[in-house]
């Protein structure tokens, strides 16, 4: 039986957070090794029976786009267990994250830092590539993201053109 739930980070049992971090440490994210990442504020969990088979993280953040503040929800840490890939579990996690961001967080838009080889997955869910550059905070100073960034409108307003500052650590 498949079950999908969203939990606030502060309501997550320590053992479950440890399990999620353990799975994530074993995955190849394709991101530069020196990037320090923020933590999700909410976790979308997909369970098959008692087994956590997929995950997506969410953050709520104001970002700067061409100097103007924009409310957004960031999608992060999307994965399904390698042994469970191809079963649609990550699709369940992402679609629930999208619905939660719109319904519960009232986010007009979402952002995702993305690897090129998984962009088609998100495009099938109506995400679009952002054309502007993206920077975010790091302990050593501002960092320019070298890979793709994708956006999703939650209210039918197109993502504005221009460079993006995530105003904090990346998600």
Secondary structure, DSSP 8 states (H G I E B T S, - for coil): -EEEEEEEGGGS-HHHHHHHHHHHHTS---S-TT--B---SEEEEEEETTEEEEEEEEEEEEEEETTEEEEEEEEEEEEE-GGGTTSSHHHHHHHHHHHHHHHTS--SEEEEEE-GGGHHHHHTTT-EE--S-EEE--TTS-EE--SEEEEEESSS-----S-EE-SSSB-
